[in-house]
Amino acid sequence: MGRFVRRLLRNLLLALFLVLVAGPVVAVILYRFIPPPVTPLMVIRAVEGRGLDHRWRPMDKISPALPRALIAAEDAKFCEHRGFDFEALQKAYENNESGRKIRGGSTISQQTAKNVFLWPGRSYVRKGLEAWFTVLIETFWGKKRIMEVYMNSIEYGSGIYGAEAAAQRYFGVSAAKLTQAQSARLAAILPSPLKWKVIKPGKYVAKRTKKIGKATGAVRRDGLADCVA
C-alpha cells in the first residue's frame, strides 16, 4: 500500500506540474511567436450564440492612437510596472470594502492573461492563475507583445473581438486608420462592452470618451506608451 500511495502521489505531482507549470510556460512561449487563434471567452460567447468576428492584425497594422487610448483608459503605468499595479489594487480593495461600486485594479497585462488563457469569473483559483500567467507573459513576451495580443483579443461588443473587427464594424475603416477620437470611443466601452455602445453612446460613455481623449494627449506627451511604440 505504501508503494501504491507513493506512486499515486508522484503521478499527482507530475500532473500538477504539467498543468500548472509546464503547460502554461509552453503555451506562453508558443503565443510569443504565433497569434492566439481563439480565446476561452470567444468560445463561450459563440456557444451563447453571439457569433465570432476576430481578425488578427500585427502591431504595425494598428493605429498608434489605439494603444495610447487604452493606456490612458485602463493602465497609465503600463510601461512602468512588471504586470501588477499594487497602488491601483490597494485603491480598488479600499473602494470595494467601503461598499461602493466594485472597482477593478487589473493592469493591461493581467487582462491580457485573463483574456487569452482563462475563463471569466472572480474565483480565487482563477485570480491565482491570472497572476501566474501575468508573470509568465511579462517574462517571455514583453510590453509590446502584450499590447499587441491585448488589442487583438479585446471584446468590443457582441461577437466582436480585436481592433480590426471593431474598426471595421463600427467605423468602416481598418485598424490602421483609427483616429484618436475613434480609439477613445473604443477604449471607453471596455469595462462593459456588451452593455455600452460605441455608436450612439449614452451620456456616460460620451463623457468617458472625452476624458480618455484628453488623457491620450498626456500619454503621448509624457511618453507613457513609448514601450509599445
C-alpha positions as CSV (number, residue, x, y, z in Angstrom):
1,M,0.0,0.0,0.0
2,G,2.8,2.4,0.8
3,R,4.4,1.9,-2.6
4,F,1.0,2.4,-4.2
5,V,0.4,5.7,-2.3
6,R,3.9,6.9,-3.2
7,R,3.3,6.2,-6.9
8,L,-0.1,7.9,-6.7
9,L,1.4,11.0,-5.1
10,R,4.3,11.0,-7.6
11,N,1.8,10.9,-10.5
12,L,-0.4,13.5,-9.0
13,L,2.6,15.9,-8.5
14,L,3.7,15.2,-12.1
15,A,0.2,16.0,-13.3
16,L,0.1,19.2,-11.3
17,F,3.5,20.2,-12.7
18,L,2.3,19.7,-16.2
19,V,-0.9,21.5,-15.7
20,L,0.3,24.4,-13.6
21,V,3.9,24.9,-14.7
22,A,5.0,23.2,-17.9
23,G,1.7,23.6,-19.8
24,P,1.4,27.4,-19.1
25,V,5.0,28.0,-19.9
26,V,4.8,26.2,-23.2
27,A,1.6,28.0,-24.2
28,V,3.0,31.4,-23.4
29,I,6.2,30.7,-25.3
30,L,4.1,29.5,-28.3
31,Y,1.9,32.6,-28.3
32,R,5.0,34.7,-28.2
33,F,5.5,33.8,-31.8
34,I,2.1,32.9,-33.2
35,P,-1.3,34.7,-32.8
36,P,-3.7,33.1,-30.3
37,P,-6.3,31.7,-32.7
38,V,-9.2,31.8,-30.2
39,T,-9.7,32.5,-26.5
40,P,-12.0,30.8,-23.9
41,L,-14.3,33.9,-23.9
42,M,-14.7,33.8,-27.6
43,V,-15.7,30.1,-27.4
44,I,-18.2,30.8,-24.6
45,R,-19.8,33.7,-26.4
46,A,-20.0,31.7,-29.6
47,V,-21.8,28.9,-27.8
48,E,-24.2,31.5,-26.4
49,G,-25.0,32.4,-30.0
50,R,-23.2,35.8,-30.1
51,G,-21.1,35.0,-33.2
52,L,-17.4,35.4,-33.6
53,D,-15.7,38.1,-35.6
54,H,-11.9,38.1,-34.9
55,R,-9.3,39.3,-37.3
56,W,-5.7,39.4,-36.1
57,R,-3.5,42.3,-37.1
58,P,0.1,42.9,-36.1
59,M,1.1,45.9,-34.1
60,D,2.3,47.8,-37.2
61,K,-1.1,47.4,-38.8
62,I,-2.9,49.1,-35.9
63,S,-3.1,52.8,-35.4
64,P,-0.8,54.0,-32.6
65,A,-3.7,56.1,-31.3
66,L,-5.4,52.9,-30.0
67,P,-2.6,51.7,-27.6
68,R,-2.3,55.3,-26.3
69,A,-6.1,55.4,-25.7
70,L,-6.0,52.0,-24.0
71,I,-3.2,53.0,-21.7
72,A,-5.0,56.3,-20.9
73,A,-8.2,54.5,-20.1
74,E,-7.0,51.2,-18.5
75,D,-3.4,51.4,-17.2
76,A,-1.4,54.6,-17.2
77,K,1.6,52.8,-15.6
78,F,1.6,50.0,-18.2
79,C,5.2,50.8,-19.3
80,E,6.4,51.1,-15.8
81,H,5.1,48.1,-13.8
82,R,6.0,44.4,-14.1
83,G,2.5,43.2,-14.5
84,F,0.9,44.5,-11.3
85,D,0.0,48.0,-10.2
86,F,-0.1,47.5,-6.4
87,E,-1.2,51.0,-5.7
88,A,-4.3,50.6,-8.0
89,L,-5.0,47.2,-6.4
90,Q,-5.0,48.8,-2.9
91,K,-7.3,51.6,-4.0
92,A,-9.7,49.0,-5.6
93,Y,-9.7,47.0,-2.4
94,E,-10.4,50.0,-0.3
95,N,-13.2,51.1,-2.6
96,N,-14.8,47.7,-2.7
97,E,-14.5,47.3,1.1
98,S,-16.3,50.6,1.7
99,G,-19.4,49.1,-0.1
100,R,-19.2,51.3,-3.1
101,K,-19.5,50.0,-6.7
102,I,-16.9,47.3,-7.4
103,R,-13.8,48.8,-9.0
104,G,-11.1,46.7,-10.6
105,G,-7.4,47.2,-10.3
106,S,-6.2,44.9,-13.0
107,T,-3.5,46.1,-15.4
108,I,-3.5,45.5,-19.1
109,S,-1.0,42.6,-18.5
110,Q,-3.5,41.0,-16.1
111,Q,-6.4,41.5,-18.5
112,T,-4.4,40.0,-21.4
113,A,-3.5,36.9,-19.3
114,K,-7.2,36.5,-18.4
115,N,-8.5,37.1,-21.9
116,V,-6.1,34.7,-23.7
117,F,-5.7,31.9,-21.3
118,L,-8.6,31.8,-18.8
119,W,-12.3,32.0,-18.3
120,P,-14.4,34.9,-16.9
121,G,-15.1,34.8,-13.2
122,R,-13.9,36.1,-9.8
123,S,-12.9,32.9,-8.0
124,Y,-9.6,32.8,-6.1
125,V,-8.4,29.9,-8.3
126,R,-8.9,32.0,-11.5
127,K,-7.3,35.0,-9.9
128,G,-4.3,32.9,-8.8
129,L,-3.9,31.5,-12.4
130,E,-4.3,35.0,-13.7
131,A,-1.4,36.2,-11.6
132,W,0.8,33.3,-12.7
133,F,0.1,33.9,-16.4
134,T,0.7,37.6,-15.9
135,V,4.2,36.8,-14.5
136,L,4.8,34.5,-17.5
137,I,3.8,36.9,-20.2
138,E,5.7,39.8,-18.6
139,T,8.8,37.5,-18.6
140,F,8.5,35.9,-22.0
141,W,6.6,38.4,-24.1
142,G,7.5,41.9,-23.1
143,K,5.3,45.0,-23.2
144,K,5.0,45.3,-27.0
145,R,3.8,41.8,-27.5
146,I,1.4,42.0,-24.5
147,M,-0.2,45.1,-26.0
148,E,-0.4,43.5,-29.5
149,V,-2.1,40.4,-28.1
150,Y,-4.4,42.6,-25.9
151,M,-5.6,44.7,-28.8
152,N,-6.3,41.6,-30.8
153,S,-8.3,39.8,-28.1
154,I,-10.4,42.5,-26.5
155,E,-14.2,42.0,-26.6
156,Y,-15.6,45.1,-28.2
157,G,-19.2,44.1,-28.4
158,S,-21.4,41.1,-29.1
159,G,-19.2,38.7,-31.1
160,I,-16.6,41.4,-31.9
161,Y,-13.0,40.8,-30.9
162,G,-9.9,42.8,-31.6
163,A,-9.1,46.1,-33.1
164,E,-9.6,45.2,-36.7
165,A,-13.1,43.7,-36.3
166,A,-14.1,46.7,-34.1
167,A,-12.7,49.3,-36.5
168,Q,-14.5,47.6,-39.5
169,R,-17.8,47.1,-37.7
170,Y,-18.1,50.5,-36.1
171,F,-16.3,52.9,-38.3
172,G,-15.9,51.1,-41.7
173,V,-12.1,51.5,-41.6
174,S,-9.1,49.3,-40.9
175,A,-7.5,49.3,-37.5
176,A,-4.5,51.1,-39.1
177,K,-6.8,54.1,-39.9
178,L,-8.4,54.6,-36.4
179,T,-8.3,58.2,-35.3
180,Q,-7.7,59.4,-31.8
181,A,-11.4,60.1,-31.3
182,Q,-12.4,56.7,-32.6
183,S,-9.7,55.0,-30.4
184,A,-11.0,56.8,-27.4
185,R,-14.5,55.7,-28.2
186,L,-13.4,52.1,-28.4
187,A,-11.5,52.3,-25.1
188,A,-14.4,53.9,-23.4
189,I,-16.7,50.9,-23.6
190,L,-14.2,48.3,-22.4
191,P,-15.4,47.9,-18.8
192,S,-18.8,46.8,-20.2
193,P,-18.5,46.1,-23.9
194,L,-21.9,44.2,-24.0
195,K,-23.7,47.0,-22.2
196,W,-22.2,50.2,-23.5
197,K,-22.4,51.3,-27.2
198,V,-19.7,52.6,-29.5
199,I,-22.2,54.1,-31.9
200,K,-24.7,56.5,-30.4
201,P,-23.3,56.2,-26.9
202,G,-25.1,57.3,-23.8
203,K,-24.1,60.3,-21.7
204,Y,-21.7,58.3,-19.5
205,V,-19.8,56.8,-22.4
206,A,-19.7,60.1,-24.2
207,K,-18.3,61.8,-21.2
208,R,-15.8,59.0,-20.6
209,T,-14.7,59.2,-24.3
210,K,-14.0,62.9,-23.9
211,K,-12.0,62.2,-20.8
212,I,-9.9,59.5,-22.4
213,G,-9.3,61.7,-25.4
214,K,-7.8,64.3,-23.2
215,A,-5.7,61.8,-21.3
216,T,-4.4,60.3,-24.5
217,G,-2.7,63.6,-25.3
218,A,-0.9,63.4,-22.0
219,V,0.1,59.8,-22.7
220,R,1.7,60.9,-25.9
221,R,3.3,64.0,-24.5
222,D,4.7,62.2,-21.4
223,G,5.9,59.1,-23.3
224,L,3.7,56.7,-21.3
225,A,3.2,54.5,-24.4
226,D,6.9,54.5,-25.5
227,C,7.3,50.9,-24.6
228,V,4.9,49.9,-27.4
229,A,5.8,52.5,-29.9
